[in-house]
Amino acid sequence: MKARIINTQEEVEVQPYFNEGMFAGFADVSGRLRPGMVVYKPSDLEFIDRPAPLEPIVDWSAFRREVARAAMLGILAGRQTHQGTQETAEYAVQFADELIKQLKRTEI
């Protein structure tokens, strides 16, 4: 990514360096320092084309299955007498759907 050194206004190409949020110019893929490489503090740089942070990708369908499965186990473990299998399964899916609804409502 491109950055400008605040003190000198020089534009440099930097990459994250694997040491407490620092950035290194001319970093190789392994993140090791090479001869001539300079390590910068983030406060010393002004980022020109910093990529936007990635949005978390949630597979709601897979999450729904896992929550419904966990709800089903909880329902079956906590009852002395059971409803029919179809009713119990529908109840577990309702729990999953409500949890997803609440999570999506509070998502930033």
Distance bins in CASP14 RR format, pairs under 12 A and 6 or more apart:
PFRMAT RR
TARGET T0000
AUTHOR 0000-0000-0000
RMODE 2
METHOD distances of the structure
MODEL  1
1 11 0 0 0 0 0 1 0 0 0 0 0
1 12 0 0 0 0 1 0 0 0 0 0 0
1 13 1 0 0 1 0 0 0 0 0 0 0
1 14 1 0 0 1 0 0 0 0 0 0 0
1 15 1 0 0 1 0 0 0 0 0 0 0
1 16 0 0 0 0 1 0 0 0 0 0 0
1 23 0 0 0 0 1 0 0 0 0 0 0
1 24 0 0 0 0 0 1 0 0 0 0 0
1 25 0 0 0 0 0 1 0 0 0 0 0
1 27 0 0 0 0 0 1 0 0 0 0 0
1 40 0 0 0 0 0 1 0 0 0 0 0
1 42 0 0 0 0 0 1 0 0 0 0 0
1 45 0 0 0 0 1 0 0 0 0 0 0
1 46 0 0 0 0 0 1 0 0 0 0 0
1 47 1 0 0 1 0 0 0 0 0 0 0
1 48 1 0 0 1 0 0 0 0 0 0 0
1 49 1 0 1 0 0 0 0 0 0 0 0
1 50 1 0 1 0 0 0 0 0 0 0 0
1 51 1 0 0 1 0 0 0 0 0 0 0
1 52 0 0 0 0 0 1 0 0 0 0 0
2 10 0 0 0 0 0 1 0 0 0 0 0
2 11 1 0 0 1 0 0 0 0 0 0 0
2 12 1 0 0 1 0 0 0 0 0 0 0
2 13 1 0 0 1 0 0 0 0 0 0 0
2 14 1 0 0 1 0 0 0 0 0 0 0
2 15 0 0 0 0 0 1 0 0 0 0 0
2 23 0 0 0 0 0 1 0 0 0 0 0
2 25 0 0 0 0 0 1 0 0 0 0 0
2 45 0 0 0 0 1 0 0 0 0 0 0
2 46 0 0 0 0 1 0 0 0 0 0 0
2 47 1 0 0 1 0 0 0 0 0 0 0
2 48 1 0 1 0 0 0 0 0 0 0 0
2 49 1 0 1 0 0 0 0 0 0 0 0
2 50 0 0 0 0 1 0 0 0 0 0 0
2 51 0 0 0 0 0 1 0 0 0 0 0
3 9 0 0 0 0 0 1 0 0 0 0 0
3 10 0 0 0 0 1 0 0 0 0 0 0
3 11 1 0 0 1 0 0 0 0 0 0 0
3 12 1 0 1 0 0 0 0 0 0 0 0
3 13 1 0 0 1 0 0 0 0 0 0 0
3 14 1 0 1 0 0 0 0 0 0 0 0
3 15 0 0 0 0 0 1 0 0 0 0 0
3 16 0 0 0 0 0 1 0 0 0 0 0
3 23 1 0 0 1 0 0 0 0 0 0 0
3 24 0 0 0 0 0 1 0 0 0 0 0
3 25 0 0 0 0 1 0 0 0 0 0 0
3 38 0 0 0 0 0 1 0 0 0 0 0
3 40 1 0 0 1 0 0 0 0 0 0 0
3 41 0 0 0 0 0 1 0 0 0 0 0
3 42 0 0 0 0 1 0 0 0 0 0 0
3 43 0 0 0 0 0 1 0 0 0 0 0
3 44 0 0 0 0 1 0 0 0 0 0 0
3 45 1 0 1 0 0 0 0 0 0 0 0
3 46 1 0 0 1 0 0 0 0 0 0 0
3 47 1 0 1 0 0 0 0 0 0 0 0
3 48 1 0 0 1 0 0 0 0 0 0 0
3 49 0 0 0 0 1 0 0 0 0 0 0
3 50 1 0 0 1 0 0 0 0 0 0 0
4 10 1 0 0 1 0 0 0 0 0 0 0
4 11 1 0 1 0 0 0 0 0 0 0 0
4 12 1 0 0 1 0 0 0 0 0 0 0
4 13 0 0 0 0 0 1 0 0 0 0 0
4 14 0 0 0 0 0 1 0 0 0 0 0
4 40 0 0 0 0 0 1 0 0 0 0 0
4 44 0 0 0 0 1 0 0 0 0 0 0
4 45 1 0 0 1 0 0 0 0 0 0 0
4 46 1 0 1 0 0 0 0 0 0 0 0
4 47 0 0 0 0 1 0 0 0 0 0 0
4 48 1 0 0 1 0 0 0 0 0 0 0
4 49 0 0 0 0 0 1 0 0 0 0 0
4 50 0 0 0 0 0 1 0 0 0 0 0
5 11 1 0 0 1 0 0 0 0 0 0 0
5 12 1 0 0 1 0 0 0 0 0 0 0
5 13 0 0 0 0 0 1 0 0 0 0 0
5 14 0 0 0 0 1 0 0 0 0 0 0
5 23 0 0 0 0 0 1 0 0 0 0 0
5 25 0 0 0 0 0 1 0 0 0 0 0
5 38 0 0 0 0 1 0 0 0 0 0 0
5 40 1 0 0 1 0 0 0 0 0 0 0
5 41 0 0 0 0 0 1 0 0 0 0 0
5 42 0 0 0 0 0 1 0 0 0 0 0
5 43 0 0 0 0 0 1 0 0 0 0 0
5 44 1 0 0 1 0 0 0 0 0 0 0
5 45 1 0 0 1 0 0 0 0 0 0 0
5 46 0 0 0 0 1 0 0 0 0 0 0
5 47 0 0 0 0 0 1 0 0 0 0 0
5 48 0 0 0 0 0 1 0 0 0 0 0
6 12 0 0 0 0 0 1 0 0 0 0 0
6 40 0 0 0 0 1 0 0 0 0 0 0
6 41 0 0 0 0 0 1 0 0 0 0 0
6 42 0 0 0 0 0 1 0 0 0 0 0
6 43 0 0 0 0 1 0 0 0 0 0 0
6 44 1 0 1 0 0 0 0 0 0 0 0
6 45 1 0 0 1 0 0 0 0 0 0 0
6 46 1 0 1 0 0 0 0 0 0 0 0
6 47 0 0 0 0 0 1 0 0 0 0 0
7 40 0 0 0 0 0 1 0 0 0 0 0
7 41 0 0 0 0 0 1 0 0 0 0 0
7 43 0 0 0 0 0 1 0 0 0 0 0
7 44 1 0 0 1 0 0 0 0 0 0 0
7 45 0 0 0 0 0 1 0 0 0 0 0
7 46 0 0 0 0 0 1 0 0 0 0 0
8 38 0 0 0 0 0 1 0 0 0 0 0
8 40 0 0 0 0 0 1 0 0 0 0 0
8 44 0 0 0 0 1 0 0 0 0 0 0
8 45 0 0 0 0 0 1 0 0 0 0 0
8 46 0 0 0 0 0 1 0 0 0 0 0
9 45 0 0 0 0 0 1 0 0 0 0 0
9 46 0 0 0 0 1 0 0 0 0 0 0
9 48 0 0 0 0 0 1 0 0 0 0 0
10 25 0 0 0 0 0 1 0 0 0 0 0
10 38 0 0 0 0 0 1 0 0 0 0 0
10 40 0 0 0 0 0 1 0 0 0 0 0
10 44 0 0 0 0 0 1 0 0 0 0 0
10 45 0 0 0 0 0 1 0 0 0 0 0
10 46 0 0 0 0 0 1 0 0 0 0 0
10 48 0 0 0 0 0 1 0 0 0 0 0
11 25 0 0 0 0 0 1 0 0 0 0 0
11 45 0 0 0 0 0 1 0 0 0 0 0
11 46 0 0 0 0 1 0 0 0 0 0 0
11 47 0 0 0 0 0 1 0 0 0 0 0
11 48 1 0 0 1 0 0 0 0 0 0 0
11 49 0 0 0 0 0 1 0 0 0 0 0
12 23 0 0 0 0 1 0 0 0 0 0 0
12 24 0 0 0 0 1 0 0 0 0 0 0
12 25 1 0 1 0 0 0 0 0 0 0 0
12 26 0 0 0 0 1 0 0 0 0 0 0
12 27 0 0 0 0 0 1 0 0 0 0 0
12 37 0 0 0 0 0 1 0 0 0 0 0
12 38 1 0 0 1 0 0 0 0 0 0 0
12 39 0 0 0 0 0 1 0 0 0 0 0
12 40 1 0 0 1 0 0 0 0 0 0 0
12 44 0 0 0 0 0 1 0 0 0 0 0
12 45 0 0 0 0 1 0 0 0 0 0 0
12 46 0 0 0 0 0 1 0 0 0 0 0
12 47 0 0 0 0 0 1 0 0 0 0 0
12 48 0 0 0 0 1 0 0 0 0 0 0
13 23 0 0 0 0 0 1 0 0 0 0 0
13 24 0 0 0 0 0 1 0 0 0 0 0
13 25 1 0 0 1 0 0 0 0 0 0 0
13 26 1 0 0 1 0 0 0 0 0 0 0
13 27 0 0 0 0 1 0 0 0 0 0 0
13 37 0 0 0 0 0 1 0 0 0 0 0
13 38 0 0 0 0 0 1 0 0 0 0 0
13 40 0 0 0 0 0 1 0 0 0 0 0
13 45 0 0 0 0 0 1 0 0 0 0 0
13 47 0 0 0 0 0 1 0 0 0 0 0
13 48 0 0 0 0 0 1 0 0 0 0 0
13 49 0 0 0 0 0 1 0 0 0 0 0
14 21 0 0 0 0 0 1 0 0 0 0 0
14 22 0 0 0 0 1 0 0 0 0 0 0
14 23 1 0 1 0 0 0 0 0 0 0 0
14 24 1 0 0 1 0 0 0 0 0 0 0
14 25 1 0 1 0 0 0 0 0 0 0 0
14 26 0 0 0 0 1 0 0 0 0 0 0
14 27 1 0 0 1 0 0 0 0 0 0 0
14 31 0 0 0 0 0 1 0 0 0 0 0
14 37 0 0 0 0 0 1 0 0 0 0 0
14 38 0 0 0 0 1 0 0 0 0 0 0
14 39 0 0 0 0 1 0 0 0 0 0 0
14 40 1 0 0 1 0 0 0 0 0 0 0
14 41 0 0 0 0 0 1 0 0 0 0 0
14 42 0 0 0 0 1 0 0 0 0 0 0
14 44 0 0 0 0 0 1 0 0 0 0 0
14 45 1 0 0 1 0 0 0 0 0 0 0
14 46 0 0 0 0 0 1 0 0 0 0 0
14 47 0 0 0 0 1 0 0 0 0 0 0
14 48 0 0 0 0 0 1 0 0 0 0 0
14 49 0 0 0 0 0 1 0 0 0 0 0
14 50 0 0 0 0 0 1 0 0 0 0 0
15 21 0 0 0 0 0 1 0 0 0 0 0
15 22 0 0 0 0 0 1 0 0 0 0 0
15 23 1 0 0 1 0 0 0 0 0 0 0
15 24 1 0 0 1 0 0 0 0 0 0 0
15 25 1 0 0 1 0 0 0 0 0 0 0
15 26 0 0 0 0 1 0 0 0 0 0 0
15 27 1 0 1 0 0 0 0 0 0 0 0
15 28 0 0 0 0 1 0 0 0 0 0 0
15 29 0 0 0 0 1 0 0 0 0 0 0
15 30 0 0 0 0 0 1 0 0 0 0 0
15 31 1 0 0 1 0 0 0 0 0 0 0
15 32 0 0 0 0 0 1 0 0 0 0 0
15 33 0 0 0 0 0 1 0 0 0 0 0
15 34 0 0 0 0 0 1 0 0 0 0 0
15 37 0 0 0 0 0 1 0 0 0 0 0
15 38 0 0 0 0 0 1 0 0 0 0 0
15 39 0 0 0 0 0 1 0 0 0 0 0
15 40 0 0 0 0 0 1 0 0 0 0 0
15 45 0 0 0 0 0 1 0 0 0 0 0
15 47 0 0 0 0 0 1 0 0 0 0 0
15 50 0 0 0 0 0 1 0 0 0 0 0
15 51 0 0 0 0 0 1 0 0 0 0 0
16 22 1 0 0 1 0 0 0 0 0 0 0
16 23 1 0 0 1 0 0 0 0 0 0 0
16 24 1 0 0 1 0 0 0 0 0 0 0
16 25 0 0 0 0 0 1 0 0 0 0 0
16 27 1 0 0 1 0 0 0 0 0 0 0
16 29 0 0 0 0 0 1 0 0 0 0 0
16 31 0 0 0 0 1 0 0 0 0 0 0
16 39 0 0 0 0 0 1 0 0 0 0 0
16 40 0 0 0 0 0 1 0 0 0 0 0
16 42 0 0 0 0 1 0 0 0 0 0 0
16 45 0 0 0 0 0 1 0 0 0 0 0
16 47 0 0 0 0 0 1 0 0 0 0 0
16 50 0 0 0 0 0 1 0 0 0 0 0
16 51 0 0 0 0 0 1 0 0 0 0 0
17 23 1 0 1 0 0 0 0 0 0 0 0
17 24 1 1 0 0 0 0 0 0 0 0 0
17 25 0 0 0 0 1 0 0 0 0 0 0
17 26 0 0 0 0 0 1 0 0 0 0 0
17 27 1 0 1 0 0 0 0 0 0 0 0
17 28 0 0 0 0 0 1 0 0 0 0 0
17 30 0 0 0 0 0 1 0 0 0 0 0
17 31 1 0 0 1 0 0 0 0 0 0 0
17 32 0 0 0 0 1 0 0 0 0 0 0
17 33 1 0 0 1 0 0 0 0 0 0 0
17 34 0 0 0 0 0 1 0 0 0 0 0
17 37 0 0 0 0 1 0 0 0 0 0 0
17 38 0 0 0 0 1 0 0 0 0 0 0
17 39 1 0 1 0 0 0 0 0 0 0 0
17 40 0 0 0 0 1 0 0 0 0 0 0
17 41 0 0 0 0 0 1 0 0 0 0 0
17 42 0 0 0 0 0 1 0 0 0 0 0
17 45 0 0 0 0 0 1 0 0 0 0 0
18 24 0 0 0 0 1 0 0 0 0 0 0
18 27 0 0 0 0 1 0 0 0 0 0 0
18 28 0 0 0 0 0 1 0 0 0 0 0
18 29 0 0 0 0 0 1 0 0 0 0 0
18 30 0 0 0 0 1 0 0 0 0 0 0
18 31 1 0 1 0 0 0 0 0 0 0 0
18 32 0 0 0 0 1 0 0 0 0 0 0
18 33 0 0 0 0 0 1 0 0 0 0 0
18 39 0 0 0 0 0 1 0 0 0 0 0
19 27 0 0 0 0 0 1 0 0 0 0 0
19 31 0 0 0 0 1 0 0 0 0 0 0
19 32 0 0 0 0 0 1 0 0 0 0 0
19 33 0 0 0 0 1 0 0 0 0 0 0
19 39 1 0 0 1 0 0 0 0 0 0 0
19 40 0 0 0 0 0 1 0 0 0 0 0
19 41 0 0 0 0 0 1 0 0 0 0 0
19 42 0 0 0 0 0 1 0 0 0 0 0
20 39 0 0 0 0 0 1 0 0 0 0 0
20 41 0 0 0 0 1 0 0 0 0 0 0
20 42 0 0 0 0 1 0 0 0 0 0 0
21 39 0 0 0 0 0 1 0 0 0 0 0
21 40 0 0 0 0 0 1 0 0 0 0 0
21 41 0 0 0 0 1 0 0 0 0 0 0
21 42 1 0 0 1 0 0 0 0 0 0 0
21 43 0 0 0 0 0 1 0 0 0 0 0
21 45 0 0 0 0 0 1 0 0 0 0 0
22 31 0 0 0 0 0 1 0 0 0 0 0
22 33 0 0 0 0 0 1 0 0 0 0 0
22 37 0 0 0 0 0 1 0 0 0 0 0
22 38 0 0 0 0 0 1 0 0 0 0 0
22 39 1 0 1 0 0 0 0 0 0 0 0
22 40 1 0 0 1 0 0 0 0 0 0 0
22 41 1 0 0 1 0 0 0 0 0 0 0
22 42 1 0 0 1 0 0 0 0 0 0 0
22 43 0 0 0 0 0 1 0 0 0 0 0
22 44 0 0 0 0 1 0 0 0 0 0 0
22 45 0 0 0 0 0 1 0 0 0 0 0
23 31 0 0 0 0 0 1 0 0 0 0 0
23 37 0 0 0 0 0 1 0 0 0 0 0
23 38 0 0 0 0 1 0 0 0 0 0 0
23 39 1 0 0 1 0 0 0 0 0 0 0
23 40 1 0 1 0 0 0 0 0 0 0 0
23 41 1 0 0 1 0 0 0 0 0 0 0
23 42 1 0 0 1 0 0 0 0 0 0 0
23 43 0 0 0 0 0 1 0 0 0 0 0
23 44 0 0 0 0 1 0 0 0 0 0 0
23 45 1 0 0 1 0 0 0 0 0 0 0
23 46 0 0 0 0 0 1 0 0 0 0 0
23 47 0 0 0 0 1 0 0 0 0 0 0
23 50 0 0 0 0 0 1 0 0 0 0 0
24 30 0 0 0 0 0 1 0 0 0 0 0
24 31 1 0 0 1 0 0 0 0 0 0 0
24 32 0 0 0 0 1 0 0 0 0 0 0
24 33 1 0 0 1 0 0 0 0 0 0 0
24 34 0 0 0 0 1 0 0 0 0 0 0
24 36 0 0 0 0 0 1 0 0 0 0 0
24 37 1 0 1 0 0 0 0 0 0 0 0
24 38 1 0 0 1 0 0 0 0 0 0 0
24 39 1 0 1 0 0 0 0 0 0 0 0
24 40 1 0 0 1 0 0 0 0 0 0 0
24 41 0 0 0 0 0 1 0 0 0 0 0
24 42 0 0 0 0 0 1 0 0 0 0 0
24 45 0 0 0 0 0 1 0 0 0 0 0
25 31 0 0 0 0 0 1 0 0 0 0 0
25 33 0 0 0 0 1 0 0 0 0 0 0
25 34 0 0 0 0 1 0 0 0 0 0 0
25 36 0 0 0 0 1 0 0 0 0 0 0
25 37 1 0 1 0 0 0 0 0 0 0 0
25 38 1 0 1 0 0 0 0 0 0 0 0
25 39 1 0 0 1 0 0 0 0 0 0 0
25 40 1 0 0 1 0 0 0 0 0 0 0
25 44 0 0 0 0 0 1 0 0 0 0 0
25 45 0 0 0 0 0 1 0 0 0 0 0
26 32 0 0 0 0 0 1 0 0 0 0 0
26 33 0 0 0 0 1 0 0 0 0 0 0
26 34 1 0 0 1 0 0 0 0 0 0 0
26 35 0 0 0 0 1 0 0 0 0 0 0
26 36 1 0 0 1 0 0 0 0 0 0 0
26 37 1 0 1 0 0 0 0 0 0 0 0
26 38 1 0 0 1 0 0 0 0 0 0 0
26 39 0 0 0 0 0 1 0 0 0 0 0
26 40 0 0 0 0 0 1 0 0 0 0 0
27 33 0 0 0 0 1 0 0 0 0 0 0
27 34 1 0 0 1 0 0 0 0 0 0 0
27 36 0 0 0 0 0 1 0 0 0 0 0
27 37 1 0 0 1 0 0 0 0 0 0 0
27 38 0 0 0 0 1 0 0 0 0 0 0
27 39 0 0 0 0 1 0 0 0 0 0 0
27 40 0 0 0 0 0 1 0 0 0 0 0
28 34 1 0 1 0 0 0 0 0 0 0 0
28 35 0 0 0 0 0 1 0 0 0 0 0
28 36 0 0 0 0 0 1 0 0 0 0 0
28 37 0 0 0 0 1 0 0 0 0 0 0
30 37 0 0 0 0 0 1 0 0 0 0 0
31 37 0 0 0 0 1 0 0 0 0 0 0
31 39 0 0 0 0 0 1 0 0 0 0 0
32 39 0 0 0 0 0 1 0 0 0 0 0
33 39 1 0 0 1 0 0 0 0 0 0 0
38 44 0 0 0 0 1 0 0 0 0 0 0
38 45 0 0 0 0 0 1 0 0 0 0 0
39 45 0 0 0 0 0 1 0 0 0 0 0
40 46 0 0 0 0 0 1 0 0 0 0 0
40 47 0 0 0 0 0 1 0 0 0 0 0
42 50 0 0 0 0 0 1 0 0 0 0 0
53 108 0 0 0 0 0 1 0 0 0 0 0
55 107 0 0 0 0 0 1 0 0 0 0 0
55 108 0 0 0 0 0 1 0 0 0 0 0
56 63 0 0 0 0 0 1 0 0 0 0 0
56 103 0 0 0 0 0 1 0 0 0 0 0
56 107 0 0 0 0 1 0 0 0 0 0 0
56 108 0 0 0 0 0 1 0 0 0 0 0
57 63 0 0 0 0 0 1 0 0 0 0 0
58 64 0 0 0 0 0 1 0 0 0 0 0
58 66 0 0 0 0 0 1 0 0 0 0 0
58 100 0 0 0 0 1 0 0 0 0 0 0
58 103 0 0 0 0 1 0 0 0 0 0 0
58 104 0 0 0 0 1 0 0 0 0 0 0
58 107 0 0 0 0 1 0 0 0 0 0 0
59 65 0 0 0 0 1 0 0 0 0 0 0
59 66 0 0 0 0 1 0 0 0 0 0 0
59 100 0 0 0 0 0 1 0 0 0 0 0
60 66 0 0 0 0 0 1 0 0 0 0 0
60 67 0 0 0 0 1 0 0 0 0 0 0
60 68 0 0 0 0 0 1 0 0 0 0 0
60 96 0 0 0 0 1 0 0 0 0 0 0
60 97 0 0 0 0 0 1 0 0 0 0 0
60 99 0 0 0 0 0 1 0 0 0 0 0
60 100 1 0 0 1 0 0 0 0 0 0 0
60 101 0 0 0 0 0 1 0 0 0 0 0
60 103 0 0 0 0 1 0 0 0 0 0 0
60 104 0 0 0 0 1 0 0 0 0 0 0
60 107 0 0 0 0 0 1 0 0 0 0 0
61 67 0 0 0 0 0 1 0 0 0 0 0
61 68 0 0 0 0 0 1 0 0 0 0 0
61 96 0 0 0 0 0 1 0 0 0 0 0
61 97 0 0 0 0 0 1 0 0 0 0 0
61 100 0 0 0 0 1 0 0 0 0 0 0
62 68 0 0 0 0 0 1 0 0 0 0 0
62 69 0 0 0 0 0 1 0 0 0 0 0
62 96 0 0 0 0 0 1 0 0 0 0 0
62 100 0 0 0 0 0 1 0 0 0 0 0
63 69 0 0 0 0 0 1 0 0 0 0 0
63 70 0 0 0 0 0 1 0 0 0 0 0
63 96 0 0 0 0 1 0 0 0 0 0 0
63 97 0 0 0 0 0 1 0 0 0 0 0
63 99 0 0 0 0 1 0 0 0 0 0 0
63 100 1 0 0 1 0 0 0 0 0 0 0
63 103 0 0 0 0 1 0 0 0 0 0 0
63 104 0 0 0 0 0 1 0 0 0 0 0
64 70 0 0 0 0 0 1 0 0 0 0 0
64 71 0 0 0 0 0 1 0 0 0 0 0
64 92 0 0 0 0 0 1 0 0 0 0 0
64 93 1 0 0 1 0 0 0 0 0 0 0
64 94 0 0 0 0 0 1 0 0 0 0 0
64 95 0 0 0 0 0 1 0 0 0 0 0
64 96 1 0 1 0 0 0 0 0 0 0 0
64 97 1 0 0 1 0 0 0 0 0 0 0
64 98 0 0 0 0 0 1 0 0 0 0 0
64 99 0 0 0 0 1 0 0 0 0 0 0
64 100 1 0 0 1 0 0 0 0 0 0 0
64 101 0 0 0 0 0 1 0 0 0 0 0
64 103 0 0 0 0 0 1 0 0 0 0 0
64 104 0 0 0 0 0 1 0 0 0 0 0
65 71 0 0 0 0 0 1 0 0 0 0 0
65 72 0 0 0 0 0 1 0 0 0 0 0
65 89 0 0 0 0 0 1 0 0 0 0 0
65 92 0 0 0 0 0 1 0 0 0 0 0
65 93 0 0 0 0 1 0 0 0 0 0 0
65 96 1 0 0 1 0 0 0 0 0 0 0
65 97 0 0 0 0 0 1 0 0 0 0 0
65 100 0 0 0 0 0 1 0 0 0 0 0
66 72 0 0 0 0 0 1 0 0 0 0 0
66 73 0 0 0 0 0 1 0 0 0 0 0
66 92 0 0 0 0 0 1 0 0 0 0 0
66 93 0 0 0 0 0 1 0 0 0 0 0
66 95 0 0 0 0 0 1 0 0 0 0 0
66 96 0 0 0 0 1 0 0 0 0 0 0
66 99 0 0 0 0 0 1 0 0 0 0 0
66 100 0 0 0 0 0 1 0 0 0 0 0
67 73 0 0 0 0 0 1 0 0 0 0 0
67 74 0 0 0 0 0 1 0 0 0 0 0
67 92 0 0 0 0 1 0 0 0 0 0 0
67 93 0 0 0 0 1 0 0 0 0 0 0
67 94 0 0 0 0 0 1 0 0 0 0 0
67 95 1 0 0 1 0 0 0 0 0 0 0
67 96 1 1 0 0 0 0 0 0 0 0 0
67 97 0 0 0 0 1 0 0 0 0 0 0
67 98 0 0 0 0 1 0 0 0 0 0 0
67 99 1 0 1 0 0 0 0 0 0 0 0
67 100 1 0 0 1 0 0 0 0 0 0 0
67 101 0 0 0 0 0 1 0 0 0 0 0
67 102 0 0 0 0 0 1 0 0 0 0 0
67 103 0 0 0 0 1 0 0 0 0 0 0
68 74 0 0 0 0 0 1 0 0 0 0 0
68 75 0 0 0 0 0 1 0 0 0 0 0
68 88 0 0 0 0 0 1 0 0 0 0 0
68 89 1 0 0 1 0 0 0 0 0 0 0
68 90 0 0 0 0 1 0 0 0 0 0 0
68 91 0 0 0 0 1 0 0 0 0 0 0
68 92 1 0 1 0 0 0 0 0 0 0 0
68 93 1 0 1 0 0 0 0 0 0 0 0
68 94 0 0 0 0 1 0 0 0 0 0 0
68 95 1 0 0 1 0 0 0 0 0 0 0
68 96 1 0 1 0 0 0 0 0 0 0 0
68 97 0 0 0 0 1 0 0 0 0 0 0
68 98 0 0 0 0 0 1 0 0 0 0 0
68 99 0 0 0 0 1 0 0 0 0 0 0
68 100 0 0 0 0 0 1 0 0 0 0 0
69 75 0 0 0 0 0 1 0 0 0 0 0
69 76 0 0 0 0 0 1 0 0 0 0 0
69 89 0 0 0 0 0 1 0 0 0 0 0
69 92 1 0 0 1 0 0 0 0 0 0 0
69 93 0 0 0 0 0 1 0 0 0 0 0
69 95 0 0 0 0 0 1 0 0 0 0 0
69 96 0 0 0 0 1 0 0 0 0 0 0
70 76 0 0 0 0 0 1 0 0 0 0 0
70 77 0 0 0 0 0 1 0 0 0 0 0
70 92 0 0 0 0 1 0 0 0 0 0 0
70 93 0 0 0 0 0 1 0 0 0 0 0
70 95 0 0 0 0 1 0 0 0 0 0 0
70 96 0 0 0 0 1 0 0 0 0 0 0
70 99 0 0 0 0 1 0 0 0 0 0 0
71 77 0 0 0 0 0 1 0 0 0 0 0
71 78 0 0 0 0 0 1 0 0 0 0 0
71 88 0 0 0 0 1 0 0 0 0 0 0
71 89 0 0 0 0 1 0 0 0 0 0 0
71 90 0 0 0 0 0 1 0 0 0 0 0
71 91 1 0 0 1 0 0 0 0 0 0 0
71 92 1 0 1 0 0 0 0 0 0 0 0
71 93 1 0 0 1 0 0 0 0 0 0 0
71 94 0 0 0 0 1 0 0 0 0 0 0
71 95 1 1 0 0 0 0 0 0 0 0 0
71 96 1 0 0 1 0 0 0 0 0 0 0
71 97 0 0 0 0 0 1 0 0 0 0 0
71 98 0 0 0 0 1 0 0 0 0 0 0
71 99 0 0 0 0 1 0 0 0 0 0 0
71 100 0 0 0 0 0 1 0 0 0 0 0
72 78 0 0 0 0 0 1 0 0 0 0 0
72 79 0 0 0 0 0 1 0 0 0 0 0
72 82 0 0 0 0 0 1 0 0 0 0 0
72 83 0 0 0 0 0 1 0 0 0 0 0
72 85 0 0 0 0 1 0 0 0 0 0 0
72 87 0 0 0 0 0 1 0 0 0 0 0
72 88 1 0 0 1 0 0 0 0 0 0 0
72 89 1 0 0 1 0 0 0 0 0 0 0
72 90 0 0 0 0 0 1 0 0 0 0 0
72 91 0 0 0 0 1 0 0 0 0 0 0
72 92 1 1 0 0 0 0 0 0 0 0 0
72 93 0 0 0 0 1 0 0 0 0 0 0
72 94 0 0 0 0 0 1 0 0 0 0 0
72 95 0 0 0 0 1 0 0 0 0 0 0
72 96 0 0 0 0 1 0 0 0 0 0 0
73 79 0 0 0 0 0 1 0 0 0 0 0
73 88 0 0 0 0 0 1 0 0 0 0 0
73 89 0 0 0 0 0 1 0 0 0 0 0
73 92 0 0 0 0 1 0 0 0 0 0 0
73 95 0 0 0 0 0 1 0 0 0 0 0
74 82 0 0 0 0 0 1 0 0 0 0 0
74 88 0 0 0 0 0 1 0 0 0 0 0
74 91 0 0 0 0 0 1 0 0 0 0 0
74 92 0 0 0 0 1 0 0 0 0 0 0
74 95 0 0 0 0 1 0 0 0 0 0 0
75 81 0 0 0 0 0 1 0 0 0 0 0
75 82 0 0 0 0 1 0 0 0 0 0 0
75 83 0 0 0 0 1 0 0 0 0 0 0
75 84 0 0 0 0 0 1 0 0 0 0 0
75 85 0 0 0 0 0 1 0 0 0 0 0
75 87 0 0 0 0 1 0 0 0 0 0 0
75 88 1 0 1 0 0 0 0 0 0 0 0
75 89 0 0 0 0 1 0 0 0 0 0 0
75 90 0 0 0 0 0 1 0 0 0 0 0
75 91 1 0 0 1 0 0 0 0 0 0 0
75 92 1 0 1 0 0 0 0 0 0 0 0
75 93 0 0 0 0 0 1 0 0 0 0 0
75 94 0 0 0 0 0 1 0 0 0 0 0
75 95 0 0 0 0 1 0 0 0 0 0 0
75 96 0 0 0 0 0 1 0 0 0 0 0
76 82 1 0 0 1 0 0 0 0 0 0 0
76 83 0 0 0 0 0 1 0 0 0 0 0
76 84 0 0 0 0 0 1 0 0 0 0 0
76 85 0 0 0 0 1 0 0 0 0 0 0
76 88 1 0 0 1 0 0 0 0 0 0 0
76 89 0 0 0 0 0 1 0 0 0 0 0
76 91 0 0 0 0 0 1 0 0 0 0 0
76 92 0 0 0 0 1 0 0 0 0 0 0
77 88 0 0 0 0 0 1 0 0 0 0 0
77 92 0 0 0 0 0 1 0 0 0 0 0
78 88 0 0 0 0 0 1 0 0 0 0 0
79 87 0 0 0 0 0 1 0 0 0 0 0
79 88 0 0 0 0 1 0 0 0 0 0 0
79 91 0 0 0 0 0 1 0 0 0 0 0
81 88 0 0 0 0 0 1 0 0 0 0 0
82 88 1 0 0 1 0 0 0 0 0 0 0
82 89 0 0 0 0 0 1 0 0 0 0 0
82 91 0 0 0 0 0 1 0 0 0 0 0
83 89 0 0 0 0 1 0 0 0 0 0 0
83 90 0 0 0 0 1 0 0 0 0 0 0
83 91 1 0 0 1 0 0 0 0 0 0 0
83 92 0 0 0 0 0 1 0 0 0 0 0
84 90 0 0 0 0 1 0 0 0 0 0 0
84 91 0 0 0 0 1 0 0 0 0 0 0
85 91 0 0 0 0 0 1 0 0 0 0 0
85 92 0 0 0 0 0 1 0 0 0 0 0
86 92 0 0 0 0 0 1 0 0 0 0 0
86 93 0 0 0 0 0 1 0 0 0 0 0
87 93 0 0 0 0 0 1 0 0 0 0 0
87 94 0 0 0 0 0 1 0 0 0 0 0
88 94 0 0 0 0 0 1 0 0 0 0 0
88 95 0 0 0 0 0 1 0 0 0 0 0
89 95 0 0 0 0 0 1 0 0 0 0 0
89 96 0 0 0 0 0 1 0 0 0 0 0
90 96 0 0 0 0 0 1 0 0 0 0 0
90 97 0 0 0 0 0 1 0 0 0 0 0
91 97 0 0 0 0 0 1 0 0 0 0 0
91 98 0 0 0 0 0 1 0 0 0 0 0
92 98 0 0 0 0 0 1 0 0 0 0 0
92 99 0 0 0 0 0 1 0 0 0 0 0
93 99 0 0 0 0 0 1 0 0 0 0 0
93 100 0 0 0 0 0 1 0 0 0 0 0
94 100 0 0 0 0 0 1 0 0 0 0 0
94 101 0 0 0 0 0 1 0 0 0 0 0
95 101 0 0 0 0 0 1 0 0 0 0 0
95 102 0 0 0 0 0 1 0 0 0 0 0
96 102 0 0 0 0 0 1 0 0 0 0 0
96 103 0 0 0 0 0 1 0 0 0 0 0
97 103 0 0 0 0 0 1 0 0 0 0 0
97 104 0 0 0 0 0 1 0 0 0 0 0
98 104 0 0 0 0 0 1 0 0 0 0 0
98 105 0 0 0 0 0 1 0 0 0 0 0
99 105 0 0 0 0 0 1 0 0 0 0 0
99 106 0 0 0 0 0 1 0 0 0 0 0
100 106 0 0 0 0 0 1 0 0 0 0 0
100 107 0 0 0 0 0 1 0 0 0 0 0
101 107 0 0 0 0 0 1 0 0 0 0 0
END
